[in-house]
Amino acid sequence: MKTKKILKIVVGVIIFFTLPSLLFFGFVYFKYNEDLPNGKQGPQAEALAYNMLKALNHKAYLETNYIEWTFKNKHHYKWKKDENTCLVHWKDYKVDLNLDNPSLSKAYVHNFEVKGEQAAEHIETALAYFNNDSFWLVAPYKIFDPGTKRRLVKWKNNQDALLVTYTSGGTTPGDSYLWILDTNNKPVKFRMWVDILPIGGLEASWNDWTTTESDAILPVFHEMLFLGIKLDDIIGRE
């Protein structure tokens, strides 16, 4: 009897904690999940992509050689774009990341350099952080990266939207993003079909911007469902 009673309690606790999560996931899934839209490659898609970059002063971004920012008050970055290196700092860890050749990176714990498997683990973590966190900072400027495909999608009210698919590179190749633009071709949000999310078409805002010292236009906040993604201490210099 005692064993059955304990089992009932354990099952009850599991249901108590998991059922609300399952119900919430089901609500979100049926409310927001959408299939990846069809789009058309060609000159119109390319023109829309170039107009989007123009609206964001792409030239200024290209001439910005140094970017510093903090992601969600957890990960701190000092990115030398011209050298393709980045100092990544979180908790007690620091990695001097060589983005051209991560094996040449150096890892530190409490400011003491570590080697071997420990260094490799921290370097891999830093690279994954950088790939994710920098995307939330500079994703609009990556729409012509090697391995990308651009398609014109007729969105709601026959509005032109830009679907960008990453067939290679980054941490999760195969992801797709549908950029929704305003009348000046500046991004206001995108919808995501990405490997790490079980729901297709989730939306994140791209309408809260700052202009850096170098005139690069970068976001400071994204809203996704009930969550906020904050980017602080943004510095951009030539």
N, C-alpha and C positions, 0 to 999 in steps of 0.2 A: 504493500500500500504506500509505504513511504517513498519508494522509487517512482511509482506512478504519479504521486503528488508532485514530486520534484520535476518530473518530465512535463507535467501539465503547466507548472509555473514557468519552466524554461520556454516551452512553446508559446505560452501567453506573452512572455516578454518579447520574444522574437516577432510575433505578430504585431504587438503594440508598437514596436519601433519601425518595422518594415512596411506595414500596411499603409500608413499615411504617405510614405515615400513612393510606394507603388501607385497609389491613387493619384498623387501629384504628377508622377511621370506620365501616367496614362492621360491625365488632363492636358498636360503640355504637349504630348505626342499628337493627340487627335486635334488639338487646336492649332498647332504650328507646323506639323510635319508636312512637307511638300516634296514632290518629285523634282529632280533637277530639270530646269526648263530647257527646251530646245532653242538653239540659236544658230545664226548663220555667220560663217567666217567670210572675210572678204574686205574690200575697200571701206565699206561703211563702218564695220567694226573697228578697223584700224584708225579711221578718221575720228571716231568717237573717243578712242583711247588717247590719241594725241591731244584732242580738245580737253580731255580730263586733266592731262599733265600740264597743259598750258594754263588752265584755271588755277593750278596749284603752284605756279611759278617753278616748274621743273628745273629750269636753268639755275636758279638760286640753290636748289637742293644739290644739284650736281657739283656746284662750286663750294658746297659746305664740306669741309674736310674733317671737322671735329664735331661730334654730337655727344652730349652727356645727358643722361636722364635716370630717373628712378621709376621702377615698375611696381605699382601696388604697394609702395613703401617697403618692399622686400628685397628686390634685386637692383643693384646699382651698376651703371654702365658708363665707361669713358671710351668712346669708339673713335678711333683714328681712321676715318674712311679712306683717306689717301694712302695709308699704309696697310689697310685691311687687317688691323689688329684691334682688340678691345679688352680693356681691363674690366673683369666681371667680379663683383663683390656681393656676397650674401652671408649672413650670420658671421661665422668665424673663418669663412673660406674666401679665397681670392685666387683668380686665375687670370694670368696674362695670356689672352687667347690669340693665337695666330690663326686667322680665318682661312688663309690660303693653305696652310699645312698644320692642322691641329696637333700633330705629333710633336711639333716644335714649341708648343705652349708650355707654360710653367705654372705649377699649382702651389698654393701656400695655405697653411693652416696656422692661425695665430701669427701670421707674418713669417713663419718658418717654411722654407721650401720643402716639399715632399716629393718623393720619387716613386717609380715603379707602379704597381697596381693602384695604390692610393692616389697617385697623381693622375693616372689614366681615368679613374672613376670621377674625380672632380672636374677634369677637363671635359669629359663626356657630358656631365651635368651642366657645366657652364655653356657648352655649345648648344645644348637643348634649350636652356633658358634664353640664350641670345636669339636663336632662331624664332622662338615663340614671341618673346617680348619686343624684339625689334620689328617684327611683323605688325604688331599693334601700333607701332610708331610710324613706320615708313611703307606700309603695304601699298598705298596708291602709286608709289614710285617704282614698284616691282612688277608692274603689269607687262613690261617687255623683257623680263628676265629670260635667260636661256631656258628652253623647255616649256614656255607658256604658250597657251592658245587663247585667242580672243574671239568672242562671238557676239554679234548683235542680237539682243533679245527684245521683243516687243512686250513690255511689261504692262501694268495696269494703266487704263486710259490710253493705250497705244503709245506709251512713253518708251523712248529708247533707253535701254539699260545695257551695261557691259558685263558679259560673263567671261571671267578669266579662270582658266584651268591650269594648274601647275602639274606638268607631267613628269617632272624631275626636280631634284634639288630640295633643300630644306630638310625638315625632319619628317614630314608626312606628304610625300609626293602623291598626286592624284586628287588633291583637294581643289574645290571650285568655289568661286566667290562671285556673286552677282552684285555689281556696283550700281546703286541707284543715285542718279545725279539731279541737281537742281537745274533751273533754266540757264544758268551760266556754266553748266557742265562740271560744277564742283560737287564732290561726293557728299551725300548726306547720311548714307547708311550702306551696309552690304548685307546680303544673305549668304549663309555658309552651308556648303555640303562638304563636310570634312570628316576624316576617318575617326577622329577622337570623339565625335559627337554622334549619338545614336539617332538624333532627330535632324532631318534634312531641312534646310531653309530657315534655320534660326537667324534672327536679325540682330545686328549690332549697329549702333549709331556712329556716324563719322561727321558730326556737325559742331564740335567744340574744338576750336583751333587756336593756336598761338603762332605769331611770326617771330622767328629768332633774329638774333643780331645779323646773321648772314642772309636774312629775308626768306629763309626756308619756312614753309608753312607745315606745322606739325600738330597732331592732335594732343589734347590734354585729358580727355575723358571719353569713354565709350559706355553706353548703356546697353545691356543685353538681358532680356527678361527682367528679373528683379535685381540684377547684379550691376555693379559699377566697376569699370576698369580704369583706374586713375594712373596717369603718368605725370610725375612731378619733376621739378628742378631741371627743366629742359633748357639746354644750352646748345646753340648751333653757331659755329664760327667758320670762317673761311680758312 
